[in-house]
Amino acid sequence: MSCFCLSEISLFIVCPVSSLKTDTDRELSGVLQGTDESSTEEQAPEPGPNDGPGNQGRTREVKPRTSSRPFSLRDCLLKYLLFFSNLLFTVLGLVVLALGLWGLINKESFAQEKIGQISTDPMLVFVVLGLVLSTLCLSGCVGALRENCCLLQVFSATVLVLVAAQVLAAIVAYSFQGQIEGYLRSGMLAAMVRYQDDLDLRFITDEIQIGLQCCGADNYRDWEVNMYYNCSAPGVLSCGVPATCCVDPLENGTVWNSQCGVGSQQLDEFSAQSVIFLGGCLGGMSRWIEQHTGLIGSVGIVLLGVQIITLFITTRLMDNIQPSGGKLQDNI
């Protein structure tokens, strides 16, 4: 009797547990099945305009990831050649810029009484040239090092504009030689007027007269335009010329005689030729250009060639940096 009761009790206990386990398995399987269906619905791509029943099984184009082509050894050499060359010219541009700013500050060109004449200051040319050169080469330097297409595009576009401007300037200079000579004459006469007041113009004028062994723009009498060398001016410099016009300003190489050109404008050409140079500097410039035409042409061609080669290197570098095209096929 007791055995029979125990068996009934055990059967009563086992049956609810097994039924509970079966129900739990059913709920768990239902949850897993629901999760699989929801994940399937989330992963399924949304139908596009071309995903109708007639387009099933076809392929569609998938946009490739942005990737650059691997650099070869030659491309790496070109990259660092572009980097170091631009770095060198960047430093050179900064030196020129610093030199121009130092000249302007040293002469107090930013002072209120001199600011109106700063546009004719020769040091302003160094400032503009240094600023343009350093900015341009810095963009090429950083663009090559960082493989930045935007900077390289700016650099190449600017170099292309400069090349076109140089070619155009050469054509214009060859076509309008007479007008250019007139501009040079006006510029030199303006420098002679300010000879005593502007140290830069004085230095440039002296170097031209010493180097070309000339005096004045067309002849030595052009110095009458200067208020100090004019014959009507008071003082010892009246009717004279600068010492750089003298044939022997050092008096046989011993002492610099700054008064060697005093009264030279009053002399006739025969008497003056033993004391000063009679010819003007414009004629000397023309003769110097004629004698060095080959050298000037060679230097111009080399500079133009370097810029064109730089354009080709920059273009190849940008082609390697930009993403390569292609189509990625994906079966739907």
C-alpha positions, 0 to 999 in steps of 0.5 A: 500500500505504501509502495503504491502511494509512493509511486503515485506521488512520484508520478504526480511530481514527474509529470508536472515537471516534464510538462513545465519543461515542454512548455518552456522549450516551446516558448524558447523556440518561439522567441528564437524563431521570432528573433530570426524573423525580425533579423531577417526582416532588418537585414533584407534590403529595401526594394529599389525602383528597379527591383521588380519581379522582372529584375530578380536575379540580375546584378546591380552596381555597387559604389566601390570604396574610396581607395588609392592605387598603391605607389610604385618606387618611381611614384614615391621618388617623384613624391619626395622630389616634389616635396623637397623641391617645394620645401627649398623654394618655400624657405627661399621665399620666406628669406626674400619676404623677410628681406623685404620686410626688413628693408621697409621697417629699416627705412621706416616706410610705414611711417605716416609721412612715407606711407604714400610712397610705399608703392614705388619702394623697391623693397615692396617687390621683394615682399610680394615676390617672397609672399607669393613664392612661399605661399605657392611652394608651401601648398605644393610641399604640404600637398605632396607630403600629406597627399592632399588633392585639394592643395595639389590642385591649387598648386598645379593651377597656380603654376599653370597660370604662371607658365601661361603668364610668362609665355604671354609676357615674353610674346608681349616683350618681343612685340612691344620693344619700343614701348618697353624702352619708353617705360624703362626710360621713365622708370630710370628718370624717376629713380634719378629724381629721387636719387638722394632721397631713396637709398634703395633707388640710389643703390640700384642706380649706382650698380647699373651705372658701375656695371654698364659703365654709363651715366644717366638714361640717354646721356650724362646731361639727364642728371639735370632732372635731379634737384641737387645736380641741376645747374640752378641748384645751390651747393657743390653738387650743382651741374655735377653727376654722381661719382659712379659716372666717373671713369676713375672714381677711386683715383687710381685705386686708392681713395674714393673721390665723391666729388669727381663728377662735380661740374661735368654737365658744363663740359663738352663731350670731348672734355667730359669723356676723360672724366665721366662715361658719356653714354646712357644706361638704356643703350648699355642695357640694349647692348648687354641684352644683345650680347647675352641673348643666348644666356637669357634664352637658355635660362628662360627655357630652363625655368619654364621647363622646370615648371612644366616638369613640376606640373607633370609630377603633380598631375601624376601624384594626383592620379595616384591619390584619387580613388580608382574607378571600378564596378563592384558587382553584387548578386541580388 
